[in-house]
Amino acid sequence: MPTADVTLGDARALALNAQMLDGDVARPAGREGAAEAIERLGYVQIDTISVVQRAHHHTLWTRCPDYDPAMLHELQANDRRVFEHWAHALAVLPICDYRYYIPQMKRAREHRSIRLQSWCAEHRDVINHVLDRIHAEGPLTSKDFELPPGMKRGTWWDWKPAKRALELLFAQGDLMIKERRGFQKVYDLTERVLPSDVDTAIPSSAECGRFQVLRTLGAYGIAQEREMLGYLKLAEPPAVRQALAELVESGEVVQVAVDGMKRRLCYVSAASWKSRSIPTARRKVHLLSPFDSLIIQRQRVAWLFGFDYTLECYLPEAKRTHGYFVLPILCRDRLVGRLDPKADRSEATLIVRSLSFEPWFAVDDEFLERLGRALARFAQFNGCVSVRVEHATPAKLRGAVSRFARKALRERKHLSS
């Protein structure tokens, strides 16, 4: 039986507090704040889409107002407080968690598909050549393995097999991504990148299960079992379930029901449960990346926020409802709308191609002013000096949003001058 009931509103408050989106606690400035955010969230997903600032930078900027992409480069390349690897997707991860990813690296090496085994056997010379060059020359990118001038594709010296070899060696832990130049990965030997004081003791299956449960609860605040299974995907489901049962039995994790509903059986860490004050989120507006960890599990978004969200960039244009790369709009503790942005870098203009709100949400001038400020901040983060709203629903809001955004940009320009 659940220990207690919580309201849906309290569940949202716990989630937003854990995700650093309620404005409840002052955060460190600079890259220390970015490092804290990565350690708190457990991972920050990387994605290639660049219609606006890429997902990993966007997610950190949302939580760290003074964030600059150069901070992440410093944390990875110089401070070595973070590293890249596969969680549920390619992600930036806290270096203190490195040991829990070693079993995944071992699986990549020891449990290859038949097709991959065949490819490795066929391209063993390429794999060895890539590893030997990095050993001898130091950090290299995939471009360093492009075909020499005048040489035709089709021999074993082919950029595509070399790139695949780099990714294979990265997945199984022989190589790490030392840094990125722009978005280009720079690979080096793990022994030269990994700090010497990092714990590399291989965890047991039970340890991985416990880690995944506690990491999820630390990042989510409150979570269902299925959400723990999907958060990092480091441990097998039986190990996660066993760890959860043991943590509940020991009292380290508390079982709760949201609004008394058994189908919303959730879990909270005992420490968070005892210290909870259920803060009320401030009425700040956040524009969330589609890959933000708050919303990456769409079923969680549906029950926690009552928000139906699908990233439509993978659909043909004719089948899109809201737009190509739609950002959910968070106001206080609710997802109240969505907008489809594009940073036109040639004109230094943030274009809002569409803007709409949930039917239940009452749009007022106070909210529109906050949205205008959020758009102004987002424009500057994307290197833009103006905002243009092309379409809004209802249409009468287009002019008001544009006006508030222009006002906020003027204020920000005045403060910086």
N, C-alpha and C positions, 0 to 999 in steps of 0.2 A: 504494500500500500504506500502511496506517496506520503512523504513527511508533512507536506503543506500544499496549499493552493496558492497560486499567484495569478493576478489578473493579466490579461493580455498587454495592458499598458505597462505594467511592472516588468513583464518579460521584455518588452521593447526597450525599456529604460536600462535593464541589465545588459542587453545586447549592445546598445549604443555606448554605454560607459566602457565596456570591454573593448569596443572598437575605436575608442578615442574620438567619438563623434558627438558627444553631448556637451562639450565645452566645460566639463566639470572641474578639471584639474589643469593647472598651468603646465606646459611642457617645456623641456629645455630648448634653447635656441640652437640654430645651426645644425651641423651634421650629427651632434649628440642627440638632438631631437629625432632626426631621421633614424639613427641607430636604435633608439628606444622604441620607435614605432615598429620597426622590423622585428625586434625581439618580442614586442607585445603581441603582434599579429601572428608571428610564427612563420609567415611567408608573405611575399608580395609578388603577385603573378606578373610575368613578363609577356608582352604580346607585341606582334610586329606592326599592327595597324597604326598608322601615323597621321590620320586625318586631323587629329589634335595631338597634344603631347602623349607619348606612349603610356600604356597602362601603369607601369611600375612607377614612373615619375608622377603621374596623376594621383595615384593612390597615396603616395607619401605627401604630396603637396596638400591634399585634402586634410591631412592631419597635422601638418607642420606649415603654418602660414608663411614662414620665411624660406621654405624649401627651394633649393636650386639643384638641377640635375648634376652639377659638378660635385655636390655633396655625396651622392651615391658613388660616383667614381672614386672619390677619396676613400670612402669606407671600404670599397672593394680592392682597389689597386694599392693603396698605401697603408691604411689602418688595418686592413684584412680582418675586419669585424663581420663581414658578410661574405657569402659565396653563392654561386649559382648551381642549382641542380634541379632534378625533377621532384616535385611534390605531387599534387594532382595534375600539375602542368609545370612547365619550366618557370622557375621562380628565384627571387633573391631571398636568401635564408640567413638566419643568424649563425655565425660560425660556432657558437656554443652548442648548436644542435648537430654538428657534423657527424658525430658517431652514430646517430640514429639513421643516417642515410647510407652507412656502409653496407648493411645487409641488402639494400636495394642495388648497390653497385655489384655486390657478389652475385646476385641473381642475374644481373645483366651479363655477367661473364660466364656463369655456369649453367644457365637455363635458357639458352638461345633457341629460337624456333628452328625448325629444320631448314627453312629458307635462309635464315641468317647464318646458320652453320655453313651452308653451302657457299654463301657469298664470302664468308671469312676464309674458307679454304681456297677459294678461287683467287682472292685478293690478299693473301697473306704477305706477299712481297710489298704491296702498297702499304699495309698496316705497319709493317716493320720499317719501311722507308720513312713514313710520316713520324713515327716515334723516334727513329734515329736522328732525323733532321732537327727535331725540337730538342733532343738531348744535346746535340752538338752546337746548334745555333742559338738556342734560347727561344723565347716566346715567338710564336708565328700565328698568322691568320690563314684562313682558307685561301685568300688571294695569293699567299706565298707559294701555293701549290698549283697555280694556274699553268697552263701549257706554255713552254718557252716559245718565242716567236718562230714561226715557220714549221712547227711540229704539228702534225695532224692528230685529231682524236682517234681513239681506237686501240692504242697501245696501252700497256698497264699504267703508263704515266698519263693519267687522265684526271682532270680536276674533280669530276663527280665522284669517282671512287675515293680520292684523297679526302674530300669533304666528308664523305660517309665514314671513312676511317677515323677522322677527327672526332666525329660525334659518337662513334662506337667507343673509342678510347676515353672520351669524356664520360659517357654513361657508366662505364665499368670502373671508373675511378683512377685510371692511369694518368689522365690529364685533368686539369681544372681550368676554368676560365679566369685568367689572371686579371683581366680588365676588358673593357669595351672601348673601341675607338669609334665614336659615333655609335652606331649599332652593331659594328663588326666585332665578333668575338676574337679575343687574343688568347691562344691556348699555351699552357706551359705544363711541365711535369708537376704532378701533385706534390712531390717531395720538395719542390722549390717554391710552391705557393702556400701550402698549408702551414700556418704558424706552428712552431715546435712544441708549444705548450698546449695545443688542442688535444683533448682526450680522444683517442682512436680505439678504445676498447670496444670490441664488437658486442652490441647488446643482444640479449636473448629475445626470443619471440615474445615472452611475457613482458620484458622491459619495453619493447617497442609498442606493445598494446597499451601499457600504462602511460607511456609518453604521449601516444596519440590521443588518448582520452583527456589527459590533463592539458595538453597543448590546445585542443579544441575548446575546452571550457575556459581556458585563459583568454583565448581570442574571441570566443562567441558570448561568454558570460552565462548563457543558458543554451542548452542544445538537446535535441533528440538523439537517440541512438544512431539513427541512419545518417545524421549529420556528422557524427563522429567518424563513422565509417568512410565518409566521403571527403573529410577535410584535408588530410595529408596523404592518405593511402600508403602509409609506410608499413603498417601491420596487417596481417590477414584478419578478416572479420571475426573468426573464432577467438583470436587473441585479444581483439578489442572488446568483444562482449565479455570475455572472462575477466579482463582487467576492470571493466566497468562494474561487474558484479562484486568483485573483491573490494573495490574502492567504496561502493555503497555500503557493503557489510562492515568495513572498517570505520565508516563515518567520515571519510575524506571527501566523499561526494554525496550530495543530498538529492533525493528524488522528489520532484514536485509535479503537480498537475496544473496546467494553464487553464484558468477559468473552470476548474473542476472536471475537465474533460479527459477521460482516460486516453483518448486518441492523441492527446497533446501531452503525453507523459514526457517530461524533460528532466534534465540534470543540471545542477549547479555545484561548483566546488564549495566545500564546507566553509572555507575561509571567506569566500565572497558572500556566502549566505549569512554568516555571522556578522560581517562588517557592513552589510548592505544598508543603504539609507534611501535607496530608490530615488536618485536625483531626477529632477525635472529638466529635460533638455531645453536649452535656450533656443529662442526662435531664430537661430542662425540657419541660413540656407547653404546647403552643400550640393554641388553638382558631381555626382558619383561616376567613376569609370565603370563601364560594363563588367570589368574584371576586378572590381573592388571586392575585398573579402566579405564585406557586409552582405553583398547581393549575389555572390557567385553561385550559391546553391539556390536555384530558382524555386524549388518547392518550399524552402525555408522562407524565402521572400513572400510567398503566397500566404502561408499561415501566420507569419509574424506581422506582416504589414498589410495583408489583403491587397497585394499589388501583383498584377499579372504582367510579367516582364519577359520579353524574348529579344535577344540580340539579333537583328534582322539583316546584318551585313552579309550573312551567308546565304540569304534568300535572293532569288531573282527580283529585280526592282519592282516588277509588276505585282509581286506578292507581299511587298512590305506595307505595313499599316502605318508605322510611325516614322520610319526613316532608316538611313544606312547605319549610323553609329550613335544610337540614342542613349543619352545620359539620364538616369533617374534623378529627380529633384527631391532632396531630403529637406524637410522643414520641421524643426523641432523633432518629434519622434514618429513622423509619418512620411511616407513617400507620396508626394502630392501631385506629381506631374512628370513630364519628360520633355527633353529638347534634343534636337538633332543638329550638332554643331560641325563646323568646318573652319579650320584656321587657314585663311587665304594668305599665305606668307608673302606672296608677291605684292599684295596690296596692304599688308599688315592689318587685315580686318578679320575679326571673328564673325563668321556668318552663322546665324541661327536659321537653319532651313525650315524647321518646324518647331512649334511650341504648343503643348496642350496640357490640360490638368485633369485630374480625376473628377468625375461628376459630383462627388460629395463635397469637394473642397471649395470653400468660399474665398475667392481671390479678392483681397482688399489692397488699398494703397500702401499700407505698411509692408505687406508681403512683397508687393511689386518693387518697392524701394530696396528691400533686402535682396530680391532676385537681381535687380539692376546692379547692386554692389557685387554680388557673386559673379555676374557676367563680366563686370569690369576687371575683377581680380583674375578671372579665368582668361580673359583676353590678354592681359599683361603676362600671365604665366606662359601663354602661347606666342609671345613676341608680337602681339597685335596692339595697335593704338586706337582702334575703333571697333564698334559692334554694329552689325546690321541684322535686324530681325526681318526675315522674308515672309514668314507665315506664322500666324498664331490662331488658336482656337480657344475662345471666340476671337474673331478678327479684330474687334475693338481694342483688345489688349496689346496689339502689336505696337501701336504708337506709344502707349504708356511705358512698356518695357524698354523700348528704344530710348525714350526720354530719360528714364531713371538710369539706364546704363551710361548714357553720354554724361549725365551729371556726375555719376560716380567716377568716371574716367577723368573728368576735369579736376575733381577734388584730389584724386590720386596723383595726377600730374602736378598740381599745385603743391602738394605735400612733399613731393620728391624734388622739387626745384629749389 
